[in-house]
Amino acid sequence: MMMRKTCEKLIAFCVCASLGVGLLTGCGNSAAKEPDFSVTLPTGPEDSDVYVEAVPNISDEFIKGMDASSVLVEEKSGVKYYNFDGEEQDVFQTFAEAGVNYIRIRVWNDPYDKDGNGYGGGNNDLETAKELGKRATKYGMKVCIDFHYSDFWADPKRQHVPKAWENMNLEEKSDALYEYTKDSLNELLDAGVDVGMVQIGNEINYGMAGETITRNVITLLKSGSSAVREISKSYDKDLQVVIHYTRITEPAKLYGLVQKLDTNELDYDVIGLSYYPFWDGDFDNMKTVVSKIKEDYGKDVLIAETSYCYTSEDGDGYGNSLVGVADLVDGYPATVQGQANMIRDVVANANEAGASGVFYWEGAWIPVGDADADNSAIWEKYGSGWASSYASDYDPEDAGLYYGGCSWDNQAFFDFDGHPLASINVWKYLKYGSTPEK
């Protein structure tokens, strides 16, 4: 996802059970390190600062995911994260304690200019993914690797080819993508990252890695899928292959894309869908799309990205993608409780339609510096804004014009100072619900 207005040895059974990780997520595969951390999730309704209505018939295997791709550059920029007691704590521990069982991490091929300056948005190269992935694994969460096959953001607005592949023909690019995917997964697994899912491309409705013709995109997807299958076999690990689309408000076009995957016999496991309720329509359409894909093509379906705001305030002076005033969804105010209600209802509707999970997008991307300060030097140095000026050559029509801070800070699960919001606990209350404390 990128802001559409500019602006992913046997694990101990007790850990898998407590985090709600099941067969779909590949719990128990041999390549992952055994976590030294476990959490105890509720066994019934609990008192809480937020009310959460229990989701009927939600499975313990349901994926409760969090994209945490920006965490490392946030910390390098001086951001600190805390627990509910006000003590500094690894944000991945806080996610696990809140019931999150899967972490999604984006990977860009080479998000740096010729002088080594980062493009921003997390500077999400492979080394960053390894570091974040190891931390997620430490706290018992599985990891979804989200290959963009680009050096920067890939989404409906842009699918730029990596610089190293610019002069390649389709066959050469296909071979490069295969080798890149295989080598990257080798490094991640050898580093001890418990990869469970691999996204080959990000929001690829209109292309991937510079290719815009559907048959060419499918050629690239086949190379990515083959690489994942080879690594799965060599590590004796069940890595699920995810194909990621957006624009579910255009269902006929979406079904057509999935049909072409089927017609061309692409080997994959999951269709991931972006669903932002403030952009992507009502729950009924989302449910229809999820259930139709699942029933017609026999694939698992998950919500690969969603989010909602808890405030209409701006934390870093850059402006927000979801302002939280006229652009709110009816019935869901820009409050902590409103955010919790929205995520609970996204999960409930997705679960009812047969989805296997939901990932929240960038729940820890909070401001660096103060809203009334000039934070551009920090964004530029560490890559904690959505884009730096150094991205101008690679993405001149967007990053080159609008580079700057974070437009997502009011949609995080932490306040502007890094303290967790009560809404983060919606994940652990999904099964049994919670009642407000008196």
N, C-alpha and C positions, 0 to 999 in steps of 0.2 A: 504493500500500500504506500502511496505517497499522497499528500494532501491535494485534493482535486481542485482546490482553489488557490493554487501556488504551493498557495501558501508555499524463518521457523527452523565376567564370571556370573553366575545366577544371582539375581537380585533377591534378597530375603523376602519370603512370602509376606511377612508382617508389614514390610514397607509398601509392597505393591497393594496389599489390601487396604492399608490405611490411607493411601493416596488415591485409591480408586482406579489404578492402572490395570488394564486387563489384556485380553488376547489381542485385540485390535492394535494396541500400542506396543505389542511385542515384548511384554514383561517376561523376564527370565532368559533373555538371550545372552550368549556367553561372552560377547566382546566388552560388555560394560563392567566397570569397577563396582564392587559391592559398596553401596552407600553406607556411611557411618552415622546416618541421621534418620530418624523416623518421627512421624507426628501421629497424634491420636485425634481423629476427627470425631465429630459428634455422633452419638448413637440414638439421639432423639432431639426434639426441639430444645433450643437453648435461649436464654435471655441475651439480648444484644442491643446495641445502640441503633440498629436498623431492623426494620421488620422485613422478613423474607418469607413469602408463602412457599411451602414445599412444592416441588415439581413432581407431579404424579408419575410413577413408573420410571423414574430415572435410574439407569443402571449404574452400578459401581464402576463399570468400565467406561462410562461417559468421559470423554476428554474435556477437561477443564483447563484450557490453555491460555498462555500469556506470551505475547511477543515482547521480548525484553532486549531488543537489538541495540538500543542506545545507552544501556547502563554503563558500559566501560568509559565512554567519552564523557558521560555525565560526571562520573567519579573523578576523572582526570581534570575536569573543569572546576572541581571543588565541591560538587554536590555530595551531601551525606544523607543516608537513609537510616531511619530509626524504627524501633518496634513500638508497640503500644505502651510500653513503660517509659518511653522517652530515651531509651538507650540506643546508641549506634549499633546497627546490625546489618549483616549482609542482606541485601534486598531479596536474594533468592531464598534465604531462610524464611523471610517474611511471606513470600509467595507460597512456599510449601505449607507454612503454618495456616495460611488462609484457605487451603484446600486446592491450590493449583497443582496439577499433576503433569503438565507438559509445558515446555518452554520452546518458543519458536524464535529462530535467529536467522536474519537475512545474511546473504553472502554476496558481495560484489567481487568481480575478478581483480580489479586494480583501481581502487578509488583514490588515486593520487596523480598529481600532475608530474611533468618531467623532472621537477625539482624536489619531489617528495612531499609536496603540500597536499593535505587531505581535502577531498571534495565536501566533507561534512556529512550530516545526516547519520552520524555514527561511525564514519570511516570503516564500514563493515567488511574488512578483508578477512581472509581465512584465519589469520592469527587471532583476530578479535573473536571470531566464532569459536575457536578452540578454547580460549580463555573463559568466555561466557558459558560455553557448553560444559566445561569441567565443573564450573560452579553450580550449574543446574543439576548435574549428575550427583554432585556431592550431597545435595539435599533431596535426593530420591526422585527427581523429576526426569522424565524422558525428554528428548530433544527432537524437534522438527527443524531440519536444515532447509532454508528457503533460498535456493539458487536463483538469482535474478538473471544470470548470464548477460550481465552488463557491468560496466564500471561504476554505475550510479543507479538512481531510481529507475525501475521498470514498472510500468503501469499502462493504463489505456492511452495516456497522453504521450508516452515515449517508450521505445524499446531499442535503445541505442546498442549497437554492436560493441563488444569490448575492443579497446584500442588494438590489442594484439591480434585480433581476428579481422581487422578492417578490410584487408586486401585479399581475403580468402574467398574462394568459390564455395558453393554449398557443400560439396564433398569434403573439402578441407576443413571447413567450419564444423561440419558434423563430426569429423575425426577429433578436432581440437576440443569440442564440447564433451565428447566421450572421455578423452584422456583427462581433461580438467575435472570432470565429475568424479571419476574413479580415483584420481590422485588426491583430491580434496577429502573424499570420504575415507580413504586410507589414513590420511593424517589425522582426521578427527577421531576415528575409532582407535587408532594407535595411541592417541593422547588420552584415551579413557572416556571420551564423550559417549554417553548412552543414546546414540541416534536411534530413533524409532521410525521416523518418517522423513522422506526427502521430497521436497517440492522441486520439480524440474520446470522452472519458469514461474514468473509472478504476474498475475492478471494478464494473461496472454490472449485475450479476445482478438486483438488486432495485430498480433505479431510477436516475435521473440528474437532477440539477438540480431536485430536489423533485418530479419526476414518478415515479409508481410503476406506472402502467398501461403495459404493454408497448407498445401501439400509440402511446402518447404519447411514450415514450422513442424509438421508432423515428422518429417525426416529428422529434424533436430531432436524432437521428443523421443524418437525411437533410440537415438544414440544415448540420450540421458538415461532412459529406462534400462537399456542394456548395461550401462555402467553400474547402475544401482543393483541390478540383478546379479551381476558378476561379483560385486562386493558382498552382497547378501550371502552368496554361496561360499565365497572364500572365507568369510568370518562366521559362517553358520549362524547368521543373524537375520531375522525377518524384518527387512526394511521395506516399509510401505511406500509406494510411488504415488505422489499426489500431483494432479493437474489442476491448476488454479485459474479460475475465471472470476469476472465481476460483471457488472451491468445486468443484474438479474431482472431489472425492469424491462429488458428486451428478451423475454423468454424464448420466443421463436428463434431468434438468432443464437441464443445460448444452446438450445436443444440441437440446432443444426451443427454447432461446433462439436458437441459431445457425440452426435451421430457420426461425424467424420472420423473421430477417434475410433469408433467401433468399426466403421467400414474399412478403415486402414489397419485394423487389427493391432492397435497400439496396446502394449502390455503395461497396464497400470492398475492401481487398486482403489484410489480415492479421487473424487471430484471435490475440490475445495472451492467455496464460494465466498466472496466478500459481501458482507451485508451490513451496511450502516443505515439504521432506520431513518435518519434525518436526510439521507440521500437516495436510498434504495427501495422506497416504498413500504407498504404495510406488511404485517406479519402473514396475512393470508397468502399474498403472492409468494413470499419466501417459502412458506410451507408447501405450496403447490409445486414450486420449482424443485425443492429438495425431494419431495416424495416421487415426483415424476421421473427424475433422473435415477433415483434408487430403484424404482420399479421397472422402468423401461430398459435400463442398461445393467442392472445387477451389481452396481458399484456402491461402495460406501460413500456417503456424502457428509461433509462437515462444513461448518461456518469457519472459514479460514481467517477472517478479520471482522471485528465489530468493535464498537466503542460508544461512549456517551459522556456528556459533560456533567460535572458536579457543581460548577459555578460559571457565571458569565464574566468573571474577572480575568484580566490578562496578566500573566505572571512575569513576562520578560520584556514588555514593550513592543513586541513584534506583531501582535494581533493573532487571533485564533481562527482556525478553519470553521469550527462550530462556535459561533459567537455566544449562543446560549440565551437569545432574546427572541426575536421574530422567527428564528430558524429551529426552534425547539419542536419536538414531537408532542402533539396534544396529549395531555395527561401525564407528562414526564417533565417536571420542572428541573431547572438547573440547580439541584441540591444533591447532597450526599444520598438522601433517601431516594430521590428521583433517579440517580445513577444506578443505585442498587435495584430499583424496580425494573428499570430498562433491561439490565443484564439478566436478571431473573426471567423476564418475559421473553427475551431473545432465546435463552436456553430452553424454556418451557415449550415454546412454539417449534423450535428446531427439533427438540426431542420428540414431540408429538408427531412430527413429520417423518421421523426415522433417522435423523442425523446422528452421527456417532460422536459429535463433539462440537465445541465452540472455542475459538481463540480470540482473546481480547488483544487489540493492537496497541502496543507501546504504553502499557500501564505505569511505567516508571519514568516517562520522559517529562521531567519537570524543569522549571526555569533555572538558568545559571545567572547569578547576579540579581539585581533588583529591577523592578519594572521601570523605574525612573532613571536608571543608569544606562550608559552606553556599554553594552556587553559585547559589541562586535569583535573586539580583540580576542575575547575568550572563545567565541564561536569559531573564529577563523583559526585560532591556534589548535584547538582540540577537536573541532568538528562536531560540536554539540548543538549547533543550529541545524535547520533542515538542509541548508546548503551554504558553502563558503564561496567566496569570490573565485577561488581556484578552480571551481567546477565550470567556469564560464566557457572555456574552450571546448569542453566535452558536451555541455548542455547549454548552448548559448541562448536558446529561445525561452528557457524557464529559469534555471539556476543563474544564468548570466544576467538576468533582469531582476530577479526577486530574492536573491540569496539573503540570508539573515537568520533569525532565531527560530524558536520552536513555536509552531502554531497549534500544538496539541496539549499544552501544559494544563489546560482546564479539563482535560479528559483523562488525566492520570488517576491512579488510586492512592496518590500521596499528595499532601498539600504542597504549597510552593516552597516549604522549608524541609520537605522530606519525611514528614510524619505520616504514617498510614491513616487513610480514611476508614471509617467504619464500613463503608461499602465494599472494601476489598474482601471482607469476610462472606460476601454473598456466595462465593464458590463453595465454602464448607457447609453452608446452610441449605444448599439446593435440595438435598434429599429429605431432610426432616423439618426444615423451616426454622424460623426464630421468632421470638416475641420481644417487643421493646421492653427494656428495663423500666421498672416503675420509678 
